Amino acid sequence: MNTPGTAAATRAEYCVIACAEAWRGDGEVLASPMGAVPSVGARLARLTFAPQLLLTDGEATIVGPDGEAEGWLPYRKHLTLVTGGRRHVMMGASQIDRFGNQNISCIGDWEQPARQLLGVRGAPVNTLNNPVSYWIPRHSPRVFVERVDMVCGVGYDRAEAAGPSATRFHRIPRVVSDLGVFDFATPDRSMRLTSLHPGVTVEMVQEATGFHLTVPADVPYTRDPTPAELALIREVIDPSGTRNREVRG
């Protein structure tokens, strides 16, 4: 609940909270958030319940939540963290399917795509070597698809098929969208709805998802930000409101 005098949390701020929670309990790992909302979430986690979290400027410097340098991270050391499972990435997805396979490369057939996107980039290495969560600011059937057009990030079904070398560090802790939070804690490791953002219904999520989604009988709402967390988000971490440019409402 918001205290008197505190403006109600926006949808973007609930998304920040949901992203921050992805790093809860990770300990001393390198957080690699991609996007404004995940970046605000990672910094919020560091300032509150995850003080051991390491943040990077994206190049070779470990930074504090204020952006000031705390240490040096040469590329060779960065790769050691990646291949040893000591990093937790939050990536985006142009498409994601029910087992967590992600596509950021192209839409349509790979040999003659209807639309060329970012390319595979580091998605296979990320997903097979360290935990990877996903942030999707526009939840729709075009993104949550039955089958991705090209596999970039590896999902649970493909990792399992590849064997122990692929599953050793493979883990997708959560998917956060502008509608809710999802995980893969089901017998067949398919996607499950774990919380709804306030104002969202199960029916809205199902309508915006292009595959069968496991929905528990009782779906909670994403937890409220505390007054202290709202103050950090609004006054310290993101006073310019970059989070609001990724999430409507």
C-alpha positions as CSV (number, residue, x, y, z in Angstrom):
1,M,0.0,0.0,0.0
2,N,1.2,3.5,-0.7
3,T,1.5,5.8,2.2
4,P,-0.5,9.1,2.3
5,G,1.1,11.7,0.1
6,T,2.8,9.1,-2.1
7,A,1.5,8.9,-5.6
8,A,0.2,5.5,-6.6
9,A,2.8,3.2,-8.3
10,T,2.6,3.2,-12.1
11,R,2.6,0.1,-14.3
12,A,6.2,0.9,-15.2
13,E,7.1,0.9,-11.5
14,Y,5.5,-2.5,-11.0
15,C,7.6,-3.7,-13.9
16,V,10.7,-2.3,-12.3
17,I,9.9,-4.2,-9.1
18,A,9.3,-7.4,-11.0
19,C,12.6,-7.1,-12.8
20,A,14.5,-6.3,-9.6
21,E,13.1,-9.4,-8.0
22,A,14.8,-11.5,-10.7
23,W,18.1,-10.9,-8.9
24,R,16.9,-11.7,-5.4
25,G,19.1,-14.3,-3.8
26,D,21.7,-14.4,-6.5
27,G,24.5,-13.2,-4.3
28,E,27.7,-11.8,-5.8
29,V,27.0,-12.1,-9.5
30,L,27.3,-9.7,-12.4
31,A,23.9,-8.3,-13.4
32,S,23.6,-7.5,-17.1
33,P,20.2,-5.7,-17.6
34,M,19.2,-4.7,-21.2
35,G,16.6,-2.0,-21.4
36,A,15.6,1.0,-19.2
37,V,13.2,-0.9,-16.9
38,P,15.6,-3.8,-16.2
39,S,18.5,-1.3,-15.6
40,V,16.4,0.6,-13.0
41,G,15.4,-2.8,-11.5
42,A,19.0,-4.0,-11.1
43,R,20.1,-0.7,-9.5
44,L,17.1,-0.9,-7.1
45,A,18.0,-4.5,-6.2
46,R,21.5,-3.4,-5.4
47,L,20.4,-0.5,-3.2
48,T,17.9,-2.7,-1.3
49,F,17.9,-6.5,-0.9
50,A,20.8,-7.4,-3.1
51,P,23.9,-5.4,-1.9
52,Q,26.3,-8.0,-3.3
53,L,25.1,-7.6,-6.8
54,L,27.8,-6.3,-9.3
55,L,26.8,-3.7,-11.9
56,T,28.8,-2.8,-15.0
57,D,28.9,0.1,-17.3
58,G,28.7,-2.4,-20.2
59,E,32.3,-2.2,-21.0
60,A,35.2,-2.7,-18.5
61,T,34.2,-1.0,-15.3
62,I,32.2,-2.3,-12.3
63,V,30.1,0.6,-11.1
64,G,27.9,1.5,-8.1
65,P,24.2,2.3,-8.4
66,D,25.2,6.0,-8.9
67,G,27.4,5.1,-11.9
68,E,30.7,5.8,-10.0
69,A,33.5,3.3,-10.8
70,E,34.1,0.6,-8.2
71,G,36.4,-1.7,-10.0
72,W,37.8,-2.9,-13.3
73,L,36.5,-5.8,-15.2
74,P,38.7,-6.8,-18.2
75,Y,37.0,-8.7,-21.0
76,R,38.8,-11.9,-20.2
77,K,37.5,-11.8,-16.6
78,H,34.0,-11.0,-17.9
79,L,34.1,-14.2,-20.0
80,T,35.2,-16.2,-17.0
81,L,32.1,-15.0,-15.2
82,V,29.9,-15.8,-18.2
83,T,31.2,-19.3,-18.7
84,G,31.1,-20.1,-15.0
85,G,27.5,-19.1,-14.4
86,R,28.4,-16.1,-12.4
87,R,26.3,-13.6,-14.4
88,H,22.5,-13.1,-14.6
89,V,21.4,-11.4,-17.8
90,M,18.0,-9.9,-18.5
91,M,17.6,-9.7,-22.2
92,G,14.8,-8.7,-24.5
93,A,13.0,-10.9,-27.0
94,S,11.4,-10.2,-30.4
95,Q,9.8,-13.6,-30.0
96,I,9.6,-16.1,-27.1
97,D,7.9,-19.5,-27.0
98,R,6.3,-21.6,-24.3
99,F,9.7,-23.3,-23.4
100,G,11.7,-20.1,-23.3
101,N,13.3,-20.2,-26.7
102,Q,14.1,-16.6,-27.7
103,N,14.5,-14.9,-31.1
104,I,16.1,-11.6,-31.7
105,S,17.5,-12.4,-35.2
106,C,14.8,-12.3,-37.9
107,I,11.0,-12.7,-38.6
108,G,10.1,-15.3,-41.1
109,D,12.4,-17.8,-42.8
110,W,16.1,-17.4,-42.0
111,E,17.2,-17.7,-45.7
112,Q,14.7,-14.9,-46.8
113,P,13.4,-13.2,-43.7
114,A,10.4,-10.8,-43.8
115,R,12.3,-8.6,-41.3
116,Q,15.9,-8.6,-40.2
117,L,16.5,-7.8,-36.5
118,L,19.6,-7.6,-34.3
119,G,21.1,-11.0,-35.2
120,V,21.9,-13.9,-32.9
121,R,24.6,-11.9,-31.0
122,G,25.5,-13.4,-27.6
123,A,22.1,-15.1,-26.9
124,P,23.3,-18.8,-27.2
125,V,26.3,-18.2,-25.0
126,N,24.3,-16.3,-22.5
127,T,21.5,-18.9,-22.1
128,L,23.8,-22.0,-22.0
129,N,26.3,-20.5,-19.5
130,N,24.5,-18.3,-17.0
131,P,20.9,-17.5,-15.9
132,V,19.0,-15.4,-18.3
133,S,15.7,-13.7,-17.6
134,Y,13.7,-11.7,-20.2
135,W,12.0,-8.3,-20.2
136,I,9.2,-7.7,-22.8
137,P,7.6,-4.3,-22.7
138,R,4.8,-5.1,-25.2
139,H,3.1,-8.4,-24.4
140,S,1.3,-9.6,-27.6
141,P,0.8,-12.8,-29.6
142,R,3.4,-11.5,-32.0
143,V,6.0,-11.8,-29.3
144,F,4.7,-14.8,-27.2
145,V,4.5,-17.3,-30.1
146,E,3.9,-21.0,-30.4
147,R,7.3,-21.4,-32.2
148,V,10.0,-18.9,-32.7
149,D,11.1,-18.3,-36.3
150,M,14.8,-18.7,-35.2
151,V,16.3,-19.9,-32.0
152,C,18.8,-17.4,-30.5
153,G,18.4,-17.9,-26.8
154,V,18.0,-21.6,-25.9
155,G,14.9,-22.7,-24.1
156,Y,14.3,-25.6,-21.7
157,D,13.3,-28.2,-24.4
158,R,16.3,-27.6,-26.6
159,A,18.7,-27.5,-23.7
160,E,17.4,-30.8,-22.4
161,A,17.6,-32.3,-25.9
162,A,21.3,-31.2,-26.1
163,G,22.2,-33.0,-22.8
164,P,24.2,-32.2,-19.7
165,S,26.7,-29.9,-21.4
166,A,23.8,-27.6,-22.2
167,T,21.8,-27.9,-19.0
168,R,24.6,-27.4,-16.5
169,F,24.2,-23.6,-16.2
170,H,21.0,-23.2,-18.2
171,R,18.3,-21.5,-16.2
172,I,15.5,-19.0,-17.1
173,P,14.4,-17.6,-13.7
174,R,11.6,-15.3,-15.0
175,V,10.0,-13.5,-17.8
176,V,8.6,-10.0,-17.1
177,S,6.2,-8.3,-19.4
178,D,4.0,-5.2,-19.1
179,L,1.2,-7.5,-18.1
180,G,2.8,-9.9,-15.5
181,V,5.5,-12.2,-14.4
182,F,6.1,-15.8,-15.7
183,D,8.4,-18.7,-14.9
184,F,8.9,-22.3,-16.1
185,A,8.2,-24.2,-12.8
186,T,6.0,-26.8,-14.5
187,P,6.6,-30.5,-15.0
188,D,7.4,-30.0,-18.7
189,R,9.3,-26.7,-18.1
190,S,6.7,-24.7,-20.1
191,M,5.8,-21.1,-19.2
192,R,3.6,-20.4,-16.2
193,L,1.9,-17.2,-15.1
194,T,3.1,-16.3,-11.6
195,S,1.7,-12.8,-11.0
196,L,-0.4,-10.1,-12.7
197,H,0.4,-6.5,-12.5
198,P,-2.5,-4.5,-11.0
199,G,-5.2,-3.7,-13.5
200,V,-4.4,-6.8,-15.6
201,T,-6.6,-9.9,-15.7
202,V,-5.8,-13.5,-16.5
203,E,-8.1,-13.2,-19.6
204,M,-6.0,-10.2,-20.8
205,V,-2.8,-12.3,-20.5
206,Q,-4.3,-15.3,-22.2
207,E,-5.6,-13.2,-25.1
208,A,-2.2,-11.6,-25.6
209,T,-0.3,-15.0,-25.6
210,G,0.0,-17.1,-28.7
211,F,0.4,-20.5,-26.9
212,H,-1.1,-22.5,-24.1
213,L,0.0,-20.9,-20.8
214,T,-0.1,-22.7,-17.5
215,V,-2.3,-20.6,-15.2
216,P,-2.6,-21.6,-11.5
217,A,-6.1,-21.5,-9.9
218,D,-5.1,-18.5,-7.8
219,V,-2.8,-15.9,-9.4
220,P,-1.5,-13.2,-7.1
221,Y,-0.7,-9.6,-8.1
222,T,2.9,-8.5,-8.4
223,R,4.0,-7.1,-5.1
224,D,3.6,-3.4,-4.3
225,P,6.7,-1.3,-4.2
226,T,7.4,0.1,-0.8
227,P,7.4,3.8,-0.2
228,A,11.2,3.7,0.2
229,E,11.5,1.8,-3.1
230,L,9.3,4.3,-4.9
231,A,11.4,7.2,-3.5
232,L,14.6,5.5,-4.8
233,I,13.1,4.9,-8.2
234,R,11.7,8.4,-8.6
235,E,14.3,10.5,-6.9
236,V,17.6,8.7,-7.0
237,I,17.7,6.0,-9.8
238,D,15.4,7.3,-12.5
239,P,14.4,10.9,-11.8
240,S,14.1,11.6,-15.6
241,G,11.5,8.8,-16.0
242,T,13.1,6.7,-18.6
243,R,11.0,3.7,-17.3
244,N,7.9,5.4,-18.5
245,R,9.1,5.4,-22.1
246,E,9.1,1.6,-22.2
247,V,5.8,0.9,-20.5
248,R,2.4,2.6,-21.2
249,G,0.1,3.4,-18.3
